[in-house]
Amino acid sequence: MPADPADVKFIFVTGGVTSSLGKGIVSASLGRLLEARGLRVTIQKFDPYINVDAGTMNPYEHGEVYVTDDGAETDLDLGHYERYLGVPMSQANNVTTGRVYSGVIAKERAGAYLGKTVQVVPHVIDEIKGWMRRLAETGDYDIIITEVGGTAGDIESLPYLEAIRQLSLEEGRTNTALIHLTLVPYLAAAGELKTKPTQHSVKTLQSYGLQPDVLVCRTEHPLPEDVRAKIALFCNVGPEAVVESRDAESIYEVPLLLREQRFDEVVLERLGLEDALGKDPTAGLEPWVDFLRRLKNPDGEVTIALVGKYVEHQDAYKSISESFLLAGARNGVQVDVRAVLSDDVTSDNVASALEDVSGVLVAPGFGDRGVDGKIEAVRWARENGIPFLGICLGMQVATVEFARHVAGLEGAHSTEFDADNPFPVISMMAEQKTVTDKGGTMRLGAYTCALTEGTLAREVYGADTVQERHRHRFEVNNDLRYKLREAGLVFSGVNPDRDLVEIVELPRPVEGDGAVAGPTHPWFVGVQFHPEYRSRVIEPHPLFVQFVAAAVEHARSAGTLTEPTGPSRPRRVRRATARVLAKE
């Protein structure tokens, strides 16, 4: 039943002292805990940068660009939100200062302000509040968690803090809560935890008219009761509202570790949600606990190469890395992702670069840097029967490699990298050849993919059609598809509305009368879309699950499936699980 917008509760999450404390993980963890109590939750992120969206930002500077069903190019935190909650995000879930000001300027040009002087207060603040309320107006949610980027005191974040102050007054105290994430550093020379950074961060918020309701304290050491009491006293909160957040072995442990400290209960009490507070979260958390048990107690380890141009940045392929982790847990193994910089791969060193791997994933990307190395990696995986998955550009270079070395189309390439090549097997969509703006010009968001019966893709998905998310401008050239098909490349997924190739694969070896002419491969798939955007903790993407399963099978047959190298801590997980799920 749709929620009355007047009954929706707002939770704001801010940060202090330093960036990168983990506001996104804390927000997602809280959302998961509230979901376990039967509440409908979504999370939105307000980013203080002036870019309209993340679409034109370099992965080395910003990390991964995460794409939603409706085509928004967003902050990577939205990936955490979706993996934790299983709820699809949208344009309204990630708002930047650039988008806010664009909206205000567009309204001013259209005369919406009736000739008044347009100012930060009230016009920019009202625009921010409008975005904060937009998800509540859908009636789909009981709670909106809003994470504000940056740290308290940053000049870029001030309008958002003022918007929180005003909206809290307008919605009423029982309908809003403020959570502040801060740092409690340990000084080794003094041998003690220092609370002053937290005190100063809270005083900064108080100077803007905001009083945190809950403090989440990042620390490398446990917070003794006397330190908690000191923080509570000087920051004007109850001791139960001072929550410790220590580094966890896995970010997926964080919900349970916060649950141990009654984090969700403190928030629910603050919001007056007695019905949800009285519900036992055990059933809602059981699938999460089962996932953690499998994650922390793998039966073996398999090595898969991730070949890309941004591998030196840990967040550039964040969703792919997390998808491997989730799919590994589903298969009962730990996936060791070997980062391979495609710039360095050549025909002479590809064998040593990919030595002993049991799978090869060629990553997405833009620009010609590292493309030749990706092509060599594809060829090595194809010729050596190594399970292969190509994503977006990875699928395109797989098509180029097949065209050159199997179909005999010498010099075949993508027009993105060689506009005059004789066989443009990858080319730009005709309607986009006149587009000059880089932002917002690609095929973005969810599109339908129809799967061909009898193919590996159809077997993996177990469905006739699927919806997958895209972020690209170039496509398999339909004028040359027949040449590739004649040489043995299988087009197992096609967009039915525009007849665009979505999935390519090689047929698997078949003995006897069913044997196919041309090249075969045990597991070779390239997809134009981004399956990593749809991988969830409880439901990892089937392409990743089956790709990892194929890698495990290859490792077993090659004798390269090894013992897990990471430390297993099953007792800690079981103790935490027992305490979290114990009925009180």
Salt bridges, closest charged atoms under 4 A:
GLU35 OE1 - ARG32 NH1 3.74
ASP47 OD1 - LYS45 NZ 3.29
ASP69 OD1 - ARG469 NE 2.69
ASP69 OD1 - ARG534 NH2 2.64
GLU73 OE2 - ARG471 NE 2.73
ASP75 OD2 - LYS45 NZ 3.28
ASP75 OD1 - HIS62 NE2 3.46
ASP77 OD2 - LYS45 NZ 3.03
GLU82 OE1 - ARG469 NH1 3.11
GLU82 OE1 - ARG536 NH2 2.58
GLU108 OE1 - ARG109 NE 2.71
ASP126 OD1 - LYS129 NZ 3.42
GLU127 OE1 - LYS107 NZ 2.75
ASP142 OD1 - ARG40 NH2 3.30
GLU147 OE2 - LYS45 NZ 3.76
GLU162 OE2 - ARG165 NH2 2.82
GLU170 OE2 - LYS129 NZ 2.70
GLU170 OE1 - ARG133 NH2 2.74
GLU171 OE2 - ARG133 NE 2.85
GLU192 OE2 - LYS194 NZ 2.84
ASP213 OD1 - ARG173 NH2 3.68
ASP213 OD1 - ARG270 NE 2.86
GLU225 OE2 - ARG228 NE 3.89
GLU244 OE1 - ARG228 NH2 3.68
ASP247 OD1 - ARG218 NH2 2.19
GLU249 OE2 - LYS296 NZ 2.46
GLU249 OE1 - ARG569 NH1 2.85
GLU253 OE2 - LYS296 NZ 3.21
GLU260 OE2 - ARG579 NE 2.58
ASP264 OD2 - ARG37 NE 3.03
ASP264 OD1 - ARG259 NH1 3.59
GLU265 OE2 - ARG37 NH2 3.79
GLU265 OE2 - ARG259 NH1 2.83
GLU265 OE1 - ARG262 NE 2.77
GLU269 OE2 - ARG262 NH2 3.15
ASP290 OD1 - ARG293 NH1 3.23
GLU322 OE2 - LYS318 NZ 3.59
ASP343 OD2 - ARG369 NH1 2.60
GLU383 OE2 - ARG379 NE 2.87
GLU383 OE2 - ARG382 NH2 3.63
GLU401 OE2 - ARG382 NH2 2.73
GLU401 OE2 - HIS405 ND1 2.98
GLU431 OE2 - ARG498 NH2 2.00
GLU453 OE1 - ARG458 NE 3.51
GLU459 OE1 - ARG508 NH2 3.14
ASP464 OD1 - ARG458 NH2 2.92
GLU468 OE1 - ARG534 NE 3.90
GLU468 OE2 - HIS541 NE2 2.62
GLU475 OE2 - ARG443 NE 2.77
GLU475 OE2 - HIS472 ND1 3.66
ASP499 OD1 - ARG481 NH1 3.43
GLU502 OE2 - ARG443 NH1 3.23
GLU502 OE1 - HIS470 NE2 2.50
GLU532 OE2 - HIS530 ND1 2.81
